[in-house]
């Protein structure tokens, strides 16, 4: 039971980190596009 919860927490944290990386990459590409357009 506890082990299942631990693995679930790991899966959630990995998914959360992936989501953050995706948002950061989008923000970076968006700012790069704004810099290029100026």
ZAZASE-797274 format. One record per residue: residue in three letters; chain; x, y, z of N, C-alpha, C in turn. Coordinates in steps of 0.02 Angstrom, whole numbers. Layout:
+--------+--------+--------+--------+--------+--------+--------+--------+--------+--------+--------+
! residu ! chaine !    n_x !    n_y !    n_z !   ca_x !   ca_y !   ca_z !    c_x !    c_y !    c_z !
+--------+--------+--------+--------+--------+--------+--------+--------+--------+--------+--------+
!    ALA !      A !      X !      Y !      Z !      X !      Y !      Z !      X !      Y !      Z !
...
+--------+--------+--------+--------+--------+--------+--------+--------+--------+--------+--------+
//
This chain:
+--------+--------+--------+--------+--------+--------+--------+--------+--------+--------+--------+
! residu ! chaine !    n_x !    n_y !    n_z !   ca_x !   ca_y !   ca_z !    c_x !    c_y !    c_z !
+--------+--------+--------+--------+--------+--------+--------+--------+--------+--------+--------+
!    UNK !      A !     42 !    -60 !      0 !      0 !      0 !      0 !     44 !     63 !      0 !
!    UNK !      A !     90 !     65 !     48 !    134 !    123 !     53 !    179 !    127 !     -8 !
!    UNK !      A !    202 !     69 !    -32 !    246 !     68 !    -90 !    210 !     93 !   -153 !
!    UNK !      A !    147 !     72 !   -160 !    106 !     95 !   -216 !     99 !    171 !   -214 !
!    UNK !      A !     87 !    197 !   -155 !     79 !    269 !   -147 !    144 !    305 !   -165 !
!    UNK !      A !    201 !    275 !   -146 !    267 !    304 !   -161 !    278 !    308 !   -236 !
!    UNK !      A !    263 !    252 !   -271 !    272 !    251 !   -343 !    224 !    301 !   -377 !
!    UNK !      A !    163 !    306 !   -351 !    115 !    354 !   -378 !    142 !    425 !   -371 !
!    UNK !      A !    171 !    440 !   -313 !    200 !    506 !   -302 !    257 !    520 !   -350 !
!    UNK !      A !    298 !    468 !   -364 !    354 !    477 !   -411 !    327 !    492 !   -481 !
!    UNK !      A !    276 !    454 !   -502 !    246 !    465 !   -568 !    218 !    536 !   -573 !
!    UNK !      A !    184 !    559 !   -521 !    155 !    626 !   -521 !    209 !    679 !   -525 !
!    UNK !      A !    263 !    670 !   -486 !    317 !    720 !   -486 !    352 !    722 !   -553 !
!    UNK !      A !    361 !    663 !   -585 !    392 !    662 !   -651 !    347 !    698 !   -702 !
!    UNK !      A !    283 !    684 !   -699 !    236 !    717 !   -744 !    234 !    792 !   -733 !
!    UNK !      A !    238 !    812 !   -669 !    238 !    883 !   -651 !    300 !    917 !   -678 !
!    UNK !      A !    359 !    884 !   -671 !    421 !    913 !   -696 !    418 !    920 !   -772 !
!    UNK !      A !    391 !    870 !   -806 !    384 !    872 !   -879 !    339 !    930 !   -900 !
!    UNK !      A !    285 !    940 !   -864 !    239 !    994 !   -880 !    273 !   1062 !   -871 !
!    UNK !      A !    312 !   1069 !   -818 !    348 !   1131 !   -805 !    399 !   1144 !   -861 !
!    UNK !      A !    435 !   1091 !   -881 !    485 !   1099 !   -935 !    451 !   1121 !   -999 !
!    UNK !      A !    392 !   1093 !  -1013 !    355 !   1112 !  -1074 !    335 !   1185 !  -1072 !
!    UNK !      A !    310 !   1207 !  -1014 !    290 !   1278 !  -1007 !    350 !   1324 !  -1014 !
!    UNK !      A !    406 !   1305 !   -984 !    467 !   1346 !   -987 !    491 !   1350 !  -1059 !
!    UNK !      A !    491 !   1294 !  -1095 !    513 !   1294 !  -1165 !    468 !   1339 !  -1207 !
!    UNK !      A !    403 !   1335 !  -1195 !    356 !   1377 !  -1233 !    368 !   1451 !  -1218 !
!    UNK !      A !    380 !   1467 !  -1154 !    392 !   1536 !  -1135 !    457 !   1561 !  -1166 !
!    UNK !      A !    509 !   1517 !  -1167 !    573 !   1537 !  -1196 !    567 !   1548 !  -1271 !
!    UNK !      A !    532 !   1503 !  -1306 !    525 !   1510 !  -1378 !    483 !   1572 !  -1394 !
!    UNK !      A !    434 !   1586 !  -1351 !    392 !   1645 !  -1361 !    433 !   1709 !  -1353 !
!    UNK !      A !    476 !   1711 !  -1302 !    517 !   1771 !  -1290 !    569 !   1778 !  -1346 !
!    UNK !      A !    595 !   1721 !  -1371 !    643 !   1724 !  -1426 !    610 !   1754 !  -1488 !
!    UNK !      A !    547 !   1734 !  -1500 !    510 !   1758 !  -1558 !    498 !   1834 !  -1551 !
!    UNK !      A !    483 !   1857 !  -1490 !    472 !   1928 !  -1479 !    537 !   1967 !  -1490 !
!    UNK !      A !    593 !   1939 !  -1467 !    658 !   1973 !  -1476 !    674 !   1978 !  -1551 !
!    UNK !      A !    660 !   1926 !  -1589 !    675 !   1925 !  -1661 !    630 !   1974 !  -1698 !
!    UNK !      A !    569 !   1985 !  -1675 !    522 !   2028 !  -1711 !    536 !   2102 !  -1699 !
!    UNK !      A !    574 !   2118 !  -1648 !    587 !   2188 !  -1632 !    639 !   2219 !  -1679 !
+--------+--------+--------+--------+--------+--------+--------+--------+--------+--------+--------+
//
